[in-house]
Amino acid sequence: MATSKQESRQRRHVRTRKKVHGTEQKGRLSVYRSLNHVYAQIIDDSKGHTLVSASSLDPAVKGLKQHKGNIKTAKEVGEMIARKALEKGIKKVVFDKSGYLYHGIVKALADSAREAGLEF
């Protein structure tokens, strides 16, 4: 049995990764959040390459006068990842929430990416 929240999240993540795979046409949108920042990347698992990435450390988001690990920032990162993906011709993705609950920051990022044009 897992003893901490982090270990429980990692176990859920491993269980999900057995089922969720990304390809070049339909990449895997992976989300990671730390206490201070939010990261998202679209991955081609068949080659092991990151196709597109965005985070709260990017200059476009870093210039905003707000905390970088909150819902507003997650919305900006979601829009940015969708914009970059559409520029590269990626329209469909498989969502990998990395063991996090679909709530708060993760939900805000997913919703803003959908609104910007990505299909899950």
C-alpha positions, 0 to 999 in steps of 0.5 A: 500500500502506498504511504504518501500522496506522491507514491499514490499518484505515481502508482496511478500514473504507471497504471494509466501509462500501460493503456495510454500511448501517443503516436505522431498523428495523435500525440499524448498530452502529458501534464505535470504540475509542481508547487510553483509551475505547470508543464505540458508536452505532446509526446510521440511514444513510438519514437520517444520524442517530444513534439511540442512543449509549453510551461509556465516558465516560457517567456510569454507566461513568465511575464505575467504578474501572477503565481505560476502554479495556479489556474490562470497560468494553467489556462495560458499554458493550455492555450499555448500548447494547443496553438503550438500543436496546431502550428505543427499539424497536430489536431488530436491528442490523448490526454494523460493527466499523470495520476493527478485528479481531473480537477483544478489546474489539470482541468483548467489546462485541458479545457483551455486546450480544447477551446483553443482547438485540440481534440481529445 
